[in-house]
Amino acid sequence: MPFFFFLLLNAVLYIRPGELVESLEPLRLYQLAMLGCLATTYAGLMSQFTGASLIARPMTVCMLGFLVAIVLSRLQFGDTWYARFLGTEFGKIVIYYALLMHNLDTPERFQRFLTALVLFSLFAISLILLQFHGMIDVAALQALSRREVDPRTGEMIEFPQLQGTGIFRDPNDISLVIGIVIMVCLYRLLKPQGGPNRFFWLVPMVVFLMAFLETKSRGGFLSLMVAINVLAVSRLGVKKLIPFWLLAAPVVLVLFGGRMTQIDVSEGTGQHRIQLWRDGLGLMRQYPLFGCGHQMMPEHFGLGAHNSYVQVFTELGFFGGTCFVALVFLAIVQLWRMRKYEHVIEDAEFRRLRPYLLGIVCGYCAGQLSLSRQNIVPTYTVLGMAAAYLAQAKFPADTPSPLWKTDSSLITRLIGVSLLVLAGLEIVSRILVRYDH
């Protein structure tokens, strides 16, 4: 029953029935599913926040630290109402993360969750595709009409971008989610000795690729390319990566040619984003510890940073930025370190999942370099899956664990990583910025 309610929670999150059918909106289905989860898993949920559990799971500590940073970023200005409201909103994401950790506690449940994720996304994205091609008419699924200057002709052009509703409301958002489920389909499709049934995974993959192309999202393209490259390195090794891309590059150029691959930071929207990075990092100097306030960067500059890391450092200061960077660092590095210890995981399919999951996490987090997505649930679905996977590893007493525990040494290391990331953002933005544009 607890796992059923958790799947129901994700079905509501991805399918968005309350936004597709107006009569369902007053029912607040997401909140009802969340209450069902809490009612059936309260004891197990609270066990994740005991001292022993927090020591063993530093990513949970970072989630709580990020929540504290959101509240403090507003309290420092005496804004108690928004501190309470925004803290409550992110608190729901913390609960979702804890529910995911609690429910994905076996390889079997993890596999069922991945299947459900693909099915929920397939249903939602199929509807969005049908709307995009004029086969149905649902007001909530209208495509985005964008106007941009054509870099080749210099003329203003208008073109549609596929988008949906809720977590799919922006073409960039939907492209990141599509990247996740494409990788899951690839994982199932390449199953050794999977038999002919594995080719059924080509069906959702084709649907997802069709939708992905219509998003025309450069951030989504960057995310998917990073995910595939990380998977290729994990499975083939660095030496075989060049031959792999010699074969794959023509296919990628033909399939994704156009706006997606026209990435230019010297002018246009690319340069505007770099300028926002510089402005955000400059504002952080005024409020170095707790930032200018959660969701306050648009109040200063009219727009967010279009970079999750810059925006977190700007709005939540070094404290909140460190918590967020630490989440990403712990997920990626620990999954990478697990490659030498996979033998401790008895389930063969669960072992095979690791490089695909590493690709998903790296790809999604790379996508956040050009998108501000630090406050949406899918970000913590991805990071939570990494944490849940790592929690499955049980090491013999005589085997050194590649996983870190929460202690002073780890905290020092995470502060150092955060400083390096902040310095990197500062250097890159200084090099690329051109205020004459």
Sequence and secondary structure as in RCSB ss.txt:
>XXXX:A:sequence
MPFFFFLLLNAVLYIRPGELVESLEPLRLYQLAMLGCLATTYAGLMSQFTGASLIARPMTVCMLGFLVAIVLSRL
QFGDTWYARFLGTEFGKIVIYYALLMHNLDTPERFQRFLTALVLFSLFAISLILLQFHGMIDVAALQALSRREVD
PRTGEMIEFPQLQGTGIFRDPNDISLVIGIVIMVCLYRLLKPQGGPNRFFWLVPMVVFLMAFLETKSRGGFLSLM
VAINVLAVSRLGVKKLIPFWLLAAPVVLVLFGGRMTQIDVSEGTGQHRIQLWRDGLGLMRQYPLFGCGHQMMPEH
FGLGAHNSYVQVFTELGFFGGTCFVALVFLAIVQLWRMRKYEHVIEDAEFRRLRPYLLGIVCGYCAGQLSLSRQN
IVPTYTVLGMAAAYLAQAKFPADTPSPLWKTDSSLITRLIGVSLLVLAGLEIVSRILVRYDH
>XXXX:A:secstr
 HHHHHHHHHHHHHH HHHHSGGGGGG HHHHHHHHHHHHHHHHHHGGGSHHHHHH HHHHHHHHHHHHHHHHHH
TTT HHHHHHHHHHHHHHHHHHHHHHHH  SHHHHHHHHHHHHHHHHHHHHHHHHHHTTSS  GGG  EEEEEE 
TTT  EEEEEE   SGGGSSHHHHHHHHHHHHHHHHHHHT TT  GGGGGGHHHHHHHHHHHHHH  HHHHHHHH
HHHHHHHHHHH GGGHHHHHHHHHHHHHHHHTTGGG   SSSHHHHHHHHHHHHHHHHHTTSTTT S TT HHHH
HSS  SSHHHHHHHHHHHHHHHHHHHHHHHHHHHHHHGGGSGGG   HHHHHHHHHHHHHHHHHHHHTTSS  TT
SHHHHHHHHHHHHHHHT    TTS  SS  SSHHHHHHHHHHHHHHHHHHHHHHHHH  TT 
